[in-house]
């Protein structure tokens, strides 16, 4: 059974209604790895960014979670077993 964690974040320019969101989906083993053993290059390979237009702060947070889940489901080869935890900052 594979357990995964999804971390999301968002930043918005409210005047332009433009924001940038990112997500990181990692296996439970990654979470349990001591931080001093994780390199910037490892994070760079798995951190995904996207620009959103015509949005608001709450809408952007939801867009990012839905986008990340969609990307995960499209790219996932797992059988769906295991737990998936979502962490965001509403």
Backbone bond lengths (Angstrom), bond angles and torsions (degrees), N, CA, C in turn:
res aa  C-N    CA-C-N  psi(-1)  N-CA   C-N-CA  omega(-1)  CA-C   N-CA-C  phi
1 X - - - 1.446 - - 1.525 108.29 -
2 X 1.322 116.27 127.88 1.460 121.65 178.61 1.520 110.08 -105.21
3 X 1.322 115.75 126.61 1.457 121.49 175.25 1.522 108.44 -104.63
4 X 1.331 115.72 138.19 1.460 121.19 -178.60 1.517 110.96 -128.32
5 X 1.327 115.28 154.38 1.463 122.18 174.89 1.517 108.66 -123.32
6 X 1.323 115.06 136.43 1.459 122.64 176.60 1.520 107.88 -111.79
7 X 1.323 116.15 122.35 1.461 122.67 176.89 1.524 107.51 -112.78
8 X 1.335 116.97 132.49 1.462 120.78 178.63 1.521 110.12 -127.86
9 X 1.329 114.64 157.81 1.459 120.81 176.98 1.527 108.32 -152.15
10 X 1.331 115.79 155.04 1.458 120.36 -179.02 1.514 110.68 -146.22
11 X 1.327 115.42 147.15 1.466 122.66 171.90 1.517 107.23 -135.26
12 X 1.342 115.50 137.82 1.453 120.66 -173.04 1.518 111.37 -132.00
13 X 1.338 115.97 140.03 1.456 122.07 166.76 1.525 105.14 -97.92
14 X 1.347 118.26 102.48 1.466 120.24 -173.90 1.529 113.93 -66.53
15 X 1.320 117.77 -27.80 1.464 119.88 178.61 1.524 111.51 -67.97
16 X 1.323 116.10 -42.16 1.463 120.64 179.84 1.529 112.69 -88.88
17 X 1.332 116.53 -12.36 1.468 122.71 -176.44 1.523 111.10 57.87
18 X 1.334 114.95 39.28 1.458 122.69 179.50 1.518 107.95 -122.69
19 X 1.321 115.49 135.64 1.451 119.04 -179.94 1.510 111.92 -139.21
20 X 1.318 114.56 165.16 1.452 122.22 175.79 1.516 107.15 -123.47
21 X 1.309 114.85 133.45 1.453 120.02 178.21 1.508 110.48 -125.08
22 X 1.314 114.83 156.55 1.452 119.28 176.39 1.512 109.61 -142.85
23 X 1.322 114.06 158.90 1.457 118.78 173.80 1.516 110.19 -144.36
24 X 1.314 112.81 160.45 1.456 122.40 -179.42 1.518 106.31 -142.03
25 X 1.321 118.11 118.74 1.462 122.08 175.40 1.519 107.02 -111.29
26 X 1.330 114.85 120.97 1.463 119.45 -175.66 1.526 110.50 -132.70
27 X 1.337 116.74 149.01 1.460 119.71 175.36 1.528 110.39 -73.12
28 X 1.311 115.21 160.53 1.459 120.90 -179.60 1.532 111.72 -55.61
29 X 1.313 116.99 -33.81 1.467 120.53 -179.95 1.529 111.38 -61.37
30 X 1.331 116.96 -33.99 1.464 120.99 178.22 1.523 110.47 -65.85
31 X 1.326 116.89 -41.00 1.465 121.88 179.93 1.522 110.79 -63.72
32 X 1.307 115.90 -34.11 1.470 120.23 -177.86 1.529 112.90 -83.38
33 X 1.330 117.40 -8.25 1.461 121.51 179.24 1.525 109.62 -73.82
34 X 1.335 118.46 131.25 1.473 120.03 176.81 1.533 110.39 -57.59
35 X 1.329 116.37 138.04 1.466 120.79 -174.26 1.525 113.21 -59.78
36 X 1.325 117.45 -29.35 1.465 118.96 179.81 1.533 112.50 -70.82
37 X 1.333 117.41 -9.80 1.460 120.89 178.40 1.533 112.68 -99.41
38 X 1.332 116.94 -1.54 1.461 121.57 179.35 1.529 108.55 -100.30
39 X 1.325 115.83 126.73 1.465 119.72 -177.93 1.532 111.05 -96.26
40 X 1.321 114.94 158.20 1.464 121.11 176.63 1.527 110.02 -59.97
41 X 1.310 117.45 -38.69 1.466 119.90 -178.86 1.529 111.53 -65.36
42 X 1.328 117.84 -32.96 1.468 120.67 175.72 1.525 110.61 -64.17
43 X 1.333 115.85 -44.39 1.463 120.34 179.29 1.519 110.94 -66.70
44 X 1.323 116.54 -39.09 1.462 121.52 -179.46 1.530 111.34 -60.38
45 X 1.319 116.75 -32.20 1.465 121.22 -178.90 1.524 113.00 -74.05
46 X 1.338 117.60 -24.84 1.467 119.69 -174.17 1.525 114.24 -114.67
47 X 1.331 118.04 -5.69 1.461 121.76 177.67 1.527 108.99 -83.85
48 X 1.324 116.94 128.45 1.459 121.91 -175.74 1.528 108.99 -117.49
49 X 1.341 116.50 131.04 1.471 122.84 -177.94 1.522 111.05 -117.31
50 X 1.342 114.61 151.55 1.466 119.55 176.05 1.526 109.60 -154.69
51 X 1.320 116.04 146.33 1.469 123.03 177.79 1.525 108.76 -98.05
52 X 1.336 116.04 137.72 1.465 122.09 179.27 1.526 108.90 -123.15
53 X 1.318 116.68 140.43 1.465 121.70 179.53 1.522 110.30 -116.87
54 X 1.346 114.48 160.07 1.460 121.79 177.66 1.531 110.94 51.79
55 X 1.323 115.77 57.29 1.461 121.06 -174.93 1.523 110.69 -136.31
56 X 1.296 115.57 171.06 1.467 122.74 175.19 1.524 107.48 -125.36
57 X 1.311 117.56 175.28 1.464 119.55 -175.33 1.527 112.33 -63.06
58 X 1.322 117.61 -47.40 1.470 120.03 -179.23 1.525 110.47 -68.67
59 X 1.323 115.95 -43.26 1.466 119.95 178.52 1.523 110.54 -60.08
60 X 1.324 116.93 -41.48 1.459 121.61 -179.82 1.520 111.32 -62.07
61 X 1.327 116.97 -44.44 1.472 120.30 178.62 1.527 110.57 -58.77
62 X 1.321 116.91 -44.70 1.468 120.60 179.13 1.525 111.67 -67.35
63 X 1.328 116.74 -40.09 1.463 120.28 178.75 1.525 110.74 -59.40
64 X 1.308 116.54 -40.45 1.463 120.35 -177.64 1.519 111.03 -67.76
65 X 1.327 117.30 -44.76 1.469 120.22 179.11 1.528 110.02 -61.47
66 X 1.323 117.36 -46.81 1.466 120.49 -179.44 1.527 111.66 -64.78
67 X 1.331 116.57 -41.13 1.470 121.36 177.92 1.525 110.46 -61.56
68 X 1.328 116.87 -45.72 1.465 121.00 -178.94 1.527 110.94 -63.13
69 X 1.318 116.83 -43.96 1.464 120.11 179.03 1.524 111.29 -64.20
70 X 1.320 116.86 -39.93 1.462 120.59 177.62 1.529 110.64 -62.89
71 X 1.322 116.63 -47.03 1.467 120.92 179.05 1.530 110.63 -61.42
72 X 1.317 116.07 -41.42 1.468 120.73 -179.65 1.530 110.36 -63.59
73 X 1.326 116.88 -45.76 1.468 120.57 -178.93 1.523 111.43 -64.85
74 X 1.324 117.39 -38.78 1.463 121.34 179.36 1.525 110.60 -66.08
75 X 1.328 117.10 -41.75 1.452 120.92 -175.35 1.509 115.15 -92.30
76 X 1.316 117.76 -4.46 1.460 120.99 -174.83 1.520 111.51 -79.71
77 X 1.315 114.81 135.70 1.460 120.64 174.47 1.521 110.76 -110.22
78 X 1.336 116.82 3.59 1.463 120.21 -178.99 1.522 110.15 -75.85
79 X 1.303 115.41 162.14 1.464 121.15 -178.22 1.514 112.21 -80.05
80 X 1.335 117.59 -2.89 1.452 120.30 -179.96 1.514 113.25 94.60
81 X 1.324 116.97 -4.12 1.455 118.64 178.83 1.519 109.59 -77.65
82 X 1.297 115.65 154.78 1.454 120.65 -179.40 1.510 110.92 105.68
83 X 1.314 114.89 174.93 1.457 121.25 -178.89 1.520 109.83 -104.06
84 X 1.320 114.73 149.36 1.456 121.70 176.95 1.523 107.70 -127.36
85 X 1.306 116.42 120.78 1.460 122.26 -179.54 1.527 108.46 -107.36
86 X 1.328 116.35 138.28 1.460 121.72 179.48 1.517 108.69 -115.96
87 X 1.340 115.59 128.13 1.459 122.06 178.50 1.525 108.46 -121.15
88 X 1.309 116.89 125.40 1.456 122.03 -179.79 1.519 108.75 -146.23
89 X 1.329 117.26 172.10 1.469 120.38 -174.55 1.523 112.32 -123.63
90 X 1.314 117.14 60.87 1.468 121.07 176.22 1.495 110.00 -61.87
